[in-house]
Amino acid sequence: MADVLEGHWQKLQHSSSFNTWQLRTLDAVRRCRSAALGGHIDGCSSCGLLRISYNSCRNRHCPKCQGTQREQWIQAREDELLPVPYFHVVFTLPDTLNQLCMHKPSVLYNLLFTTAWSVLNSFGNDHKWLGAQTGMISILHTWGQTLTLHPHLHCIVPGGGLTNTGKWKMAKSKGKYLFNVKAMSITFRGKFIAALKEQLPQEMTPQLLNALYKHNWVVYAKRPFTGPQSVVEYLGRYTHKIAISNHRLKQVDDKEVTFSYKDYKHGSVNKQMTLDAFEFIRRYSMHILPKGLVRIRHYGILSSTSKKQAAICIKEQLPKPEPLVKTTPSPQPYNPRQCPCCKEETMLALLHFNHRGPPANCMVLAADMLYALI
């Protein structure tokens, strides 16, 4: 991704297709782990190895910077898992709203979060379906496999909730879906359009309203997770995912970018698509979220203010679960103190440099400093 951006940076800077926030983000991705962000030289006091390390941009849209953050987030969620079944629900905005999403992303995406929770919360509190306070972890994705705009919310919902008296109550789902999908879809459409009329009245033309009501809005309810292990594996795949990762880029040249994608309309067949490089960057930039927009949110009994007390209450009422056994081991966190050569924790930071890059004789200076320390 950095190579694609670097090769067309001058053109991007003078294009009207990108706003200043998108350009700042693209610039961070372009310079990530390069001399442009500065870095440092480490040396091993055991075997004498010298290593240059460049700083990362730590941008949430960067393909190189998500691994460590993802593992830390997943570890925190593992500790909060409840010994109950979890369901997977997806709320999708119709493509009729794509233009509005591009021009008013903060409003539309915030409404998507609040409306999805409003739907699940109202169904949860309805005694016909549950009659208890449930919760939700929601993750915003805005892309399709070919980088087109496809805003949708992945929601992880416990299969039950806490009543007003603090009792855990299982949902009447019969093991397949949490609540009725058709009923949720109709409610989702009604609540979202009502919120749009309130927040963006000037945009709600009769033509747009007719088109929105004509659409069958999609609330996709997947089968429940088979256990806490499935929840953890799902979180690992989806939480810090970005529009496209570097391993999907198959060929990059001065004019075009070829990348792989799954064609879900034809049995999830793996295919490849080639786009003009500028068009590829334009599609990628559509998924740069507005500044300050939180893309992972917690609600109800899973919210930051309630989850500790709710977890204690629920775990007291349910049998103790079996210890969580991971089917795939978690990658070991990067240890900057460990030498890649002798594997000892003997790496020392010797020399730091700024965005101008390392000095010409940096390795000599670092070697002299390491020799003096040893």
PyMOL commands that set and color helices and strands:
alter all, ss='L'
color gray80, all
select helices_A, chain A and resi 2-7+9-13+20-31+35-37+67-78+95-103+105-125+181-199+201-203+206-214+228-238+246-248+264-266+277-285+307-317+362-373
alter helices_A, ss='H'
color red, helices_A
select strands_A, chain A and resi 39-44+50-54+86-92+135-143+149-158+160-162+168-170+218-222+249-252+256-263+269-276+296-300+347-353
alter strands_A, ss='S'
color yellow, strands_A
deselect
rebuild
show_as cartoon
